[in-house]
């Protein structure tokens, strides 16, 4: 059974979605914890397989390409309905 994400975990992931290259020291005052706490939390999330980093080849090397990431929020129980639209 995978551990659940806490509200603090979700806040960290959300912050990194907006500022993926932010230093822990930049996020610490925003999230109300120390930089060391954020680094440890991220390490645990990665070790537990609950978060990861993905890189894509640079277009200069591989030629033109298009990568899209689509995030959709929907109400509980409506995933199938929303995904078929």
N, CA, C and O atoms as CSV, one atom per row, in Angstrom:
chain,resi,resn,atom,element,x,y,z
A,1,UNK,N,N,0.840,-1.182,0.000
A,1,UNK,CA,C,0.000,0.000,0.000
A,1,UNK,C,C,0.887,1.249,0.000
A,1,UNK,O,O,1.786,1.380,0.831
A,2,UNK,N,N,0.629,2.152,-0.928
A,2,UNK,CA,C,1.410,3.390,-1.000
A,2,UNK,C,C,0.976,4.357,0.091
A,2,UNK,O,O,-0.210,4.458,0.404
A,3,UNK,N,N,1.939,5.066,0.668
A,3,UNK,CA,C,1.573,6.090,1.648
A,3,UNK,C,C,0.736,7.187,0.991
A,3,UNK,O,O,0.892,7.468,-0.197
A,4,UNK,N,N,-0.140,7.795,1.763
A,4,UNK,CA,C,-0.959,8.884,1.235
A,4,UNK,C,C,-0.183,10.189,1.252
A,4,UNK,O,O,0.745,10.369,2.041
A,5,UNK,N,N,-0.572,11.084,0.380
A,5,UNK,CA,C,0.030,12.413,0.357
A,5,UNK,C,C,-0.642,13.282,1.415
A,5,UNK,O,O,-1.868,13.359,1.483
A,6,UNK,N,N,0.166,13.925,2.230
A,6,UNK,CA,C,-0.368,14.847,3.235
A,6,UNK,C,C,-0.658,16.192,2.578
A,6,UNK,O,O,-0.283,16.427,1.429
A,7,UNK,N,N,-1.325,17.067,3.315
A,7,UNK,CA,C,-1.566,18.420,2.803
A,7,UNK,C,C,-0.240,19.136,2.541
A,7,UNK,O,O,-0.121,19.892,1.577
A,8,UNK,N,N,0.758,18.899,3.399
A,8,UNK,CA,C,2.080,19.513,3.208
A,8,UNK,C,C,2.757,18.970,1.946
A,8,UNK,O,O,3.416,19.719,1.225
A,9,UNK,N,N,2.594,17.662,1.678
A,9,UNK,CA,C,3.135,17.069,0.450
A,9,UNK,C,C,2.496,17.728,-0.768
A,9,UNK,O,O,3.185,18.127,-1.707
A,10,UNK,N,N,1.174,17.837,-0.738
A,10,UNK,CA,C,0.450,18.431,-1.861
A,10,UNK,C,C,0.841,19.890,-2.071
A,10,UNK,O,O,0.949,20.348,-3.209
A,11,UNK,N,N,1.052,20.615,-0.984
A,11,UNK,CA,C,1.472,22.015,-1.096
A,11,UNK,C,C,2.838,22.113,-1.764
A,11,UNK,O,O,3.062,22.990,-2.599
A,12,UNK,N,N,3.745,21.222,-1.404
A,12,UNK,CA,C,5.077,21.221,-2.014
A,12,UNK,C,C,4.987,20.898,-3.503
A,12,UNK,O,O,5.590,21.589,-4.324
A,13,UNK,N,N,4.246,19.865,-3.853
A,13,UNK,CA,C,4.099,19.494,-5.263
A,13,UNK,C,C,3.466,20.641,-6.044
A,13,UNK,O,O,3.898,20.947,-7.155
A,14,UNK,N,N,2.461,21.266,-5.480
A,14,UNK,CA,C,1.797,22.395,-6.143
A,14,UNK,C,C,2.784,23.543,-6.373
A,14,UNK,O,O,2.821,24.130,-7.454
A,15,UNK,N,N,3.571,23.852,-5.362
A,15,UNK,CA,C,4.564,24.923,-5.498
A,15,UNK,C,C,5.570,24.592,-6.595
A,15,UNK,O,O,5.963,25.470,-7.363
A,16,UNK,N,N,5.985,23.336,-6.670
A,16,UNK,CA,C,6.960,22.937,-7.688
A,16,UNK,C,C,6.354,22.914,-9.088
A,16,UNK,O,O,7.075,23.068,-10.074
A,17,UNK,N,N,5.042,22.724,-9.187
A,17,UNK,CA,C,4.394,22.817,-10.495
A,17,UNK,C,C,4.486,24.249,-11.027
A,17,UNK,O,O,4.629,24.464,-12.230
A,18,UNK,N,N,4.405,25.213,-10.128
A,18,UNK,CA,C,4.471,26.616,-10.536
A,18,UNK,C,C,5.900,27.122,-10.680
A,18,UNK,O,O,6.182,27.950,-11.547
A,19,UNK,N,N,6.794,26.634,-9.844
A,19,UNK,CA,C,8.200,27.075,-9.861
A,19,UNK,C,C,9.102,25.847,-9.790
A,19,UNK,O,O,9.722,25.614,-8.753
A,20,UNK,N,N,9.195,25.057,-10.855
A,20,UNK,CA,C,9.941,23.795,-10.797
A,20,UNK,C,C,11.430,23.937,-10.499
A,20,UNK,O,O,12.057,22.981,-10.042
A,21,UNK,N,N,12.001,25.097,-10.747
A,21,UNK,CA,C,13.435,25.277,-10.496
A,21,UNK,C,C,13.716,26.097,-9.243
A,21,UNK,O,O,14.855,26.497,-9.005
A,22,UNK,N,N,12.694,26.346,-8.448
A,22,UNK,CA,C,12.866,27.150,-7.232
A,22,UNK,C,C,13.748,26.418,-6.224
A,22,UNK,O,O,13.659,25.200,-6.065
A,23,UNK,N,N,14.590,27.179,-5.557
A,23,UNK,CA,C,15.419,26.613,-4.481
A,23,UNK,C,C,14.534,26.361,-3.264
A,23,UNK,O,O,13.523,27.034,-3.064
A,24,UNK,N,N,14.932,25.379,-2.454
A,24,UNK,CA,C,14.181,25.090,-1.224
A,24,UNK,C,C,14.089,26.346,-0.370
A,24,UNK,O,O,13.067,26.590,0.271
A,25,UNK,N,N,15.150,27.140,-0.359
A,25,UNK,CA,C,15.160,28.363,0.454
A,25,UNK,C,C,14.149,29.400,-0.051
A,25,UNK,O,O,13.695,30.237,0.729
A,26,UNK,N,N,13.791,29.358,-1.332
A,26,UNK,CA,C,12.764,30.257,-1.867
A,26,UNK,C,C,11.362,29.791,-1.478
A,26,UNK,O,O,10.482,30.604,-1.197
A,27,UNK,N,N,11.170,28.479,-1.466
A,27,UNK,CA,C,9.847,27.930,-1.164
A,27,UNK,C,C,9.562,27.866,0.334
A,27,UNK,O,O,8.403,27.890,0.748
A,28,UNK,N,N,10.611,27.784,1.143
A,28,UNK,CA,C,10.444,27.602,2.591
A,28,UNK,C,C,9.537,28.660,3.230
A,28,UNK,O,O,8.599,28.291,3.936
A,29,UNK,N,N,9.777,29.958,3.012
A,29,UNK,CA,C,8.896,30.940,3.657
A,29,UNK,C,C,7.460,30.896,3.129
A,29,UNK,O,O,6.518,31.201,3.861
A,30,UNK,N,N,7.298,30.524,1.882
A,30,UNK,CA,C,5.965,30.441,1.284
A,30,UNK,C,C,5.169,29.300,1.915
A,30,UNK,O,O,3.975,29.432,2.183
A,31,UNK,N,N,5.856,28.170,2.149
A,31,UNK,CA,C,5.183,26.985,2.681
A,31,UNK,C,C,5.252,26.903,4.203
A,31,UNK,O,O,4.631,26.028,4.807
A,32,UNK,N,N,5.998,27.804,4.819
A,32,UNK,CA,C,6.032,27.871,6.277
A,32,UNK,C,C,6.848,26.804,6.970
A,32,UNK,O,O,6.585,26.472,8.125
A,33,UNK,N,N,7.838,26.262,6.277
A,33,UNK,CA,C,8.746,25.273,6.870
A,33,UNK,C,C,10.167,25.601,6.434
A,33,UNK,O,O,10.377,26.484,5.602
A,34,UNK,N,N,11.136,24.896,6.989
A,34,UNK,CA,C,12.531,25.165,6.636
A,34,UNK,C,C,12.887,24.543,5.289
A,34,UNK,O,O,12.211,23.635,4.806
A,35,UNK,N,N,13.952,25.047,4.703
A,35,UNK,CA,C,14.459,24.486,3.451
A,35,UNK,C,C,14.857,23.028,3.642
A,35,UNK,O,O,14.633,22.205,2.755
A,36,UNK,N,N,15.445,22.700,4.791
A,36,UNK,CA,C,15.844,21.313,5.072
A,36,UNK,C,C,14.626,20.398,5.131
A,36,UNK,O,O,14.681,19.260,4.665
A,37,UNK,N,N,13.528,20.886,5.702
A,37,UNK,CA,C,12.295,20.099,5.767
A,37,UNK,C,C,11.758,19.827,4.369
A,37,UNK,O,O,11.323,18.713,4.077
A,38,UNK,N,N,11.785,20.835,3.505
A,38,UNK,CA,C,11.311,20.649,2.132
A,38,UNK,C,C,12.174,19.648,1.380
A,38,UNK,O,O,11.652,18.789,0.669
A,39,UNK,N,N,13.486,19.749,1.531
A,39,UNK,CA,C,14.395,18.815,0.861
A,39,UNK,C,C,14.136,17.390,1.337
A,39,UNK,O,O,14.108,16.462,0.529
A,40,UNK,N,N,13.948,17.212,2.640
A,40,UNK,CA,C,13.680,15.877,3.187
A,40,UNK,C,C,12.331,15.354,2.701
A,40,UNK,O,O,12.200,14.173,2.379
A,41,UNK,N,N,11.333,16.227,2.647
A,41,UNK,CA,C,10.001,15.820,2.179
A,41,UNK,C,C,10.072,15.376,0.719
A,41,UNK,O,O,9.503,14.348,0.353
A,42,UNK,N,N,10.777,16.156,-0.120
A,42,UNK,CA,C,10.908,15.801,-1.534
A,42,UNK,C,C,11.651,14.469,-1.680
A,42,UNK,O,O,11.264,13.630,-2.492
A,43,UNK,N,N,12.703,14.276,-0.906
A,43,UNK,CA,C,13.448,13.016,-0.953
A,43,UNK,C,C,12.523,11.843,-0.616
A,43,UNK,O,O,12.563,10.812,-1.287
A,44,UNK,N,N,11.690,11.996,0.419
A,44,UNK,CA,C,10.762,10.926,0.805
A,44,UNK,C,C,9.734,10.672,-0.293
A,44,UNK,O,O,9.440,9.518,-0.606
A,45,UNK,N,N,9.185,11.729,-0.879
A,45,UNK,CA,C,8.205,11.564,-1.951
A,45,UNK,C,C,8.804,10.815,-3.136
A,45,UNK,O,O,8.155,9.949,-3.724
A,46,UNK,N,N,10.042,11.153,-3.483
A,46,UNK,CA,C,10.708,10.456,-4.594
A,46,UNK,C,C,11.014,9.015,-4.231
A,46,UNK,O,O,10.793,8.111,-5.037
A,47,UNK,N,N,11.525,8.790,-3.014
A,47,UNK,CA,C,11.872,7.432,-2.575
A,47,UNK,C,C,10.639,6.533,-2.526
A,47,UNK,O,O,10.729,5.338,-2.807
A,48,UNK,N,N,9.489,7.105,-2.170
A,48,UNK,CA,C,8.239,6.339,-2.096
A,48,UNK,C,C,7.563,6.192,-3.455
A,48,UNK,O,O,6.524,5.538,-3.560
A,49,UNK,N,N,8.139,6.792,-4.499
A,49,UNK,CA,C,7.556,6.701,-5.836
A,49,UNK,C,C,6.323,7.569,-6.019
A,49,UNK,O,O,5.537,7.342,-6.939
A,50,UNK,N,N,6.147,8.564,-5.150
A,50,UNK,CA,C,4.973,9.429,-5.221
A,50,UNK,C,C,5.219,10.689,-6.038
A,50,UNK,O,O,4.274,11.410,-6.357
A,51,UNK,N,N,6.463,10.962,-6.377
A,51,UNK,CA,C,6.797,12.112,-7.211
A,51,UNK,C,C,8.023,11.761,-8.036
A,51,UNK,O,O,8.810,10.890,-7.665
A,52,UNK,N,N,8.173,12.444,-9.149
A,52,UNK,CA,C,9.306,12.177,-10.021
A,52,UNK,C,C,9.544,13.388,-10.912
A,52,UNK,O,O,8.730,14.309,-10.979
A,53,UNK,N,N,10.669,13.357,-11.582
A,53,UNK,CA,C,11.038,14.420,-12.506
A,53,UNK,C,C,11.174,13.797,-13.883
A,53,UNK,O,O,11.762,12.726,-14.030
A,54,UNK,N,N,10.635,14.459,-14.886
A,54,UNK,CA,C,10.719,13.969,-16.255
A,54,UNK,C,C,11.409,15.025,-17.112
A,54,UNK,O,O,11.109,16.214,-17.006
A,55,UNK,N,N,12.321,14.590,-17.948
A,55,UNK,CA,C,13.018,15.508,-18.851
A,55,UNK,C,C,12.692,15.126,-20.290
A,55,UNK,O,O,12.470,13.956,-20.602
A,56,UNK,N,N,12.667,16.123,-21.149
A,56,UNK,CA,C,12.404,15.898,-22.561
A,56,UNK,C,C,13.595,16.388,-23.365
A,56,UNK,O,O,14.241,17.364,-22.983
A,57,UNK,N,N,13.897,15.717,-24.487
A,57,UNK,CA,C,15.024,16.154,-25.319
A,57,UNK,C,C,14.820,17.589,-25.795
A,57,UNK,O,O,13.693,18.029,-26.023
A,58,UNK,N,N,15.908,18.293,-25.937
A,58,UNK,CA,C,15.862,19.670,-26.420
A,58,UNK,C,C,15.668,19.655,-27.929
A,58,UNK,O,O,16.311,18.875,-28.632
A,59,UNK,N,N,14.782,20.516,-28.433
A,59,UNK,CA,C,14.463,20.549,-29.859
A,59,UNK,C,C,15.685,20.841,-30.716
A,59,UNK,O,O,15.737,20.404,-31.865
A,60,UNK,N,N,16.667,21.563,-30.197
A,60,UNK,CA,C,17.872,21.877,-30.965
A,60,UNK,C,C,18.601,20.595,-31.346
A,60,UNK,O,O,19.173,20.499,-32.432
A,61,UNK,N,N,18.580,19.620,-30.459
A,61,UNK,CA,C,19.284,18.362,-30.703
A,61,UNK,C,C,18.462,17.426,-31.576
A,61,UNK,O,O,19.007,16.791,-32.479
A,62,UNK,N,N,17.174,17.330,-31.327
A,62,UNK,CA,C,16.344,16.329,-31.994
A,62,UNK,C,C,15.494,16.881,-33.124
A,62,UNK,O,O,14.832,16.110,-33.819
A,63,UNK,N,N,15.492,18.172,-33.327
A,63,UNK,CA,C,14.617,18.780,-34.313
A,63,UNK,C,C,13.324,19.220,-33.653
A,63,UNK,O,O,13.114,18.967,-32.467
A,64,UNK,N,N,12.459,19.874,-34.407
A,64,UNK,CA,C,11.213,20.385,-33.832
A,64,UNK,C,C,10.363,19.264,-33.229
A,64,UNK,O,O,10.253,18.175,-33.791
A,65,UNK,N,N,9.781,19.552,-32.099
A,65,UNK,CA,C,8.880,18.592,-31.462
A,65,UNK,C,C,7.875,19.360,-30.620
A,65,UNK,O,O,8.033,20.555,-30.372
A,66,UNK,N,N,6.865,18.670,-30.196
A,66,UNK,CA,C,5.837,19.285,-29.368
A,66,UNK,C,C,5.538,18.358,-28.206
A,66,UNK,O,O,5.268,17.172,-28.397
A,67,UNK,N,N,5.588,18.895,-27.024
A,67,UNK,CA,C,5.250,18.135,-25.824
A,67,UNK,C,C,4.171,18.913,-25.099
A,67,UNK,O,O,4.285,20.125,-24.912
A,68,UNK,N,N,3.128,18.218,-24.693
A,68,UNK,CA,C,2.051,18.879,-23.955
A,68,UNK,C,C,1.728,18.076,-22.707
A,68,UNK,O,O,1.708,16.846,-22.728
A,69,UNK,N,N,1.482,18.781,-21.641
A,69,UNK,CA,C,1.040,18.165,-20.399
A,69,UNK,C,C,-0.295,18.805,-20.072
A,69,UNK,O,O,-0.394,20.022,-19.913
A,70,UNK,N,N,-1.307,17.983,-19.976
A,70,UNK,CA,C,-2.646,18.487,-19.705
A,70,UNK,C,C,-3.081,17.980,-18.343
A,70,UNK,O,O,-3.048,16.779,-18.075
A,71,UNK,N,N,-3.487,18.901,-17.488
A,71,UNK,CA,C,-3.979,18.540,-16.158
A,71,UNK,C,C,-5.441,18.950,-16.081
A,71,UNK,O,O,-5.792,20.094,-16.369
A,72,UNK,N,N,-6.290,18.004,-15.690
A,72,UNK,CA,C,-7.720,18.271,-15.598
A,72,UNK,C,C,-8.181,17.944,-14.188
A,72,UNK,O,O,-7.980,16.828,-13.709
A,73,UNK,N,N,-8.792,18.900,-13.531
A,73,UNK,CA,C,-9.405,18.669,-12.220
A,73,UNK,C,C,-10.882,18.389,-12.441
A,73,UNK,O,O,-11.559,19.105,-13.179
A,74,UNK,N,N,-11.373,17.341,-11.795
A,74,UNK,CA,C,-12.794,17.032,-11.926
A,74,UNK,C,C,-13.328,16.513,-10.594
A,74,UNK,O,O,-12.564,16.088,-9.727
A,75,UNK,N,N,-14.613,16.553,-10.449
A,75,UNK,CA,C,-15.258,16.110,-9.216
A,75,UNK,C,C,-15.097,14.601,-9.052
A,75,UNK,O,O,-14.987,13.860,-10.029
A,76,UNK,N,N,-15.087,14.170,-7.810
A,76,UNK,CA,C,-14.970,12.738,-7.512
A,76,UNK,C,C,-16.074,11.966,-8.234
A,76,UNK,O,O,-17.231,12.386,-8.263
A,77,UNK,N,N,-15.693,10.837,-8.810
A,77,UNK,CA,C,-16.653,9.973,-9.483
A,77,UNK,C,C,-16.981,10.370,-10.908
A,77,UNK,O,O,-17.829,9.735,-11.535
A,78,UNK,N,N,-16.332,11.410,-11.446
A,78,UNK,CA,C,-16.655,11.856,-12.806
A,78,UNK,C,C,-15.499,11.684,-13.783
A,78,UNK,O,O,-15.561,12.185,-14.905
A,79,UNK,N,N,-14.448,10.984,-13.375
A,79,UNK,CA,C,-13.257,10.850,-14.226
A,79,UNK,C,C,-13.599,10.224,-15.573
A,79,UNK,O,O,-13.172,10.733,-16.609
A,80,UNK,N,N,-14.357,9.137,-15.582
A,80,UNK,CA,C,-14.693,8.468,-16.839
A,80,UNK,C,C,-15.507,9.384,-17.737
A,80,UNK,O,O,-15.225,9.496,-18.930
A,81,UNK,N,N,-16.504,10.035,-17.178
A,81,UNK,CA,C,-17.340,10.951,-17.959
A,81,UNK,C,C,-16.514,12.098,-18.537
A,81,UNK,O,O,-16.646,12.431,-19.715
A,82,UNK,N,N,-15.673,12.694,-17.718
A,82,UNK,CA,C,-14.855,13.824,-18.172
A,82,UNK,C,C,-13.853,13.380,-19.230
A,82,UNK,O,O,-13.643,14.091,-20.213
A,83,UNK,N,N,-13.235,12.224,-19.046
A,83,UNK,CA,C,-12.197,11.776,-19.981
A,83,UNK,C,C,-12.754,11.354,-21.332
A,83,UNK,O,O,-12.001,11.295,-22.304
A,84,UNK,N,N,-14.047,11.058,-21.428
A,84,UNK,CA,C,-14.622,10.665,-22.715
A,84,UNK,C,C,-15.134,11.848,-23.522
A,84,UNK,O,O,-15.526,11.684,-24.677
A,85,UNK,N,N,-15.135,13.031,-22.935
A,85,UNK,CA,C,-15.613,14.223,-23.662
A,85,UNK,C,C,-14.632,14.657,-24.713
A,85,UNK,O,O,-14.873,15.638,-25.415
